Amino acid sequence: MASPKKYIITRHGSMEDKSGLFTPPLGGLTKYELVLLISKRAHYLNQMRIDLQKKYRVHLIEKVKPTMVALKEYLNGEYGYTYEPEEKQ
């Protein structure tokens, strides 16, 4: 059985077919928070695609997965986060 390919995503969003691991710039986030941030953005992008399909009654072909789009946007600094502490009652 052939081993699966591993990809490295550079800061510029290009993917390289290499063996190795990807360590994203955390920017003050934990790895868990980064995964949550990217997954929420990917969910939003996927929901936009679904809404467009329903509105225009067409099937949109997905060339790039929403998770990869969200990761590339994060690496390019196109979105971020703000930390709002919970209000104490």
C-alpha positions in Angstrom: 0.0 0.0 0.0 1.4 3.4 -1.0 1.8 6.0 1.7 -0.5 9.1 1.3 1.1 12.3 0.1 1.7 15.0 2.6 1.4 18.7 1.6 3.0 21.7 3.0 1.2 25.0 2.7 3.5 28.0 2.7 2.7 31.5 4.0 1.9 32.5 0.4 -0.8 29.8 0.1 1.1 27.5 -2.3 1.0 23.8 -1.7 4.2 21.8 -2.0 4.2 18.0 -2.3 6.8 17.2 0.4 7.1 15.0 3.4 6.8 17.0 6.5 4.5 18.8 8.9 2.8 22.1 8.7 3.2 24.5 11.6 0.9 27.6 11.1 1.7 30.9 12.7 -0.5 30.9 15.8 -0.6 34.7 16.4 -1.4 34.4 20.1 -3.8 31.5 19.6 -3.6 28.0 20.9 -3.7 25.2 18.2 -7.2 24.4 19.4 -8.4 28.0 19.0 -6.8 28.1 15.6 -8.7 25.0 14.5 -12.0 26.4 15.8 -11.4 29.7 14.0 -10.6 28.1 10.7 -13.4 25.5 11.0 -16.0 28.3 11.7 -14.8 30.2 8.7 -15.0 27.1 6.5 -18.5 26.4 7.8 -19.5 30.0 6.9 -18.0 29.6 3.4 -19.8 26.3 2.8 -23.1 27.8 4.0 -22.7 30.7 1.5 -22.2 28.2 -1.3 -25.3 26.2 -0.3 -27.3 29.5 -0.1 -26.2 30.5 -3.6 -27.1 27.1 -5.0 -30.6 27.4 -3.5 -31.1 31.0 -4.6 -30.0 30.5 -8.2 -31.0 26.8 -8.5 -27.6 25.8 -9.9 -25.0 23.3 -8.8 -21.7 25.0 -7.9 -18.6 22.9 -8.5 -16.3 23.1 -5.6 -12.7 23.1 -6.9 -11.1 24.0 -3.5 -12.5 22.7 -0.2 -13.8 25.4 2.2 -11.3 24.3 4.8 -8.4 25.0 2.5 -9.9 28.4 1.5 -10.3 29.3 5.2 -6.7 28.3 6.0 -5.3 30.3 3.0 -7.3 33.3 4.1 -6.0 33.0 7.6 -2.4 32.7 6.4 -2.9 35.8 4.1 -4.2 37.8 7.1 -7.7 38.3 5.5 -9.5 37.7 8.7 -8.7 37.4 12.4 -10.4 37.2 15.7 -11.2 39.3 18.7 -11.3 37.9 22.2 -14.3 39.0 24.3 -14.3 37.7 27.9 -17.5 36.4 29.3 -19.5 38.8 31.4 -19.7 37.8 35.0 -23.2 37.9 36.5 
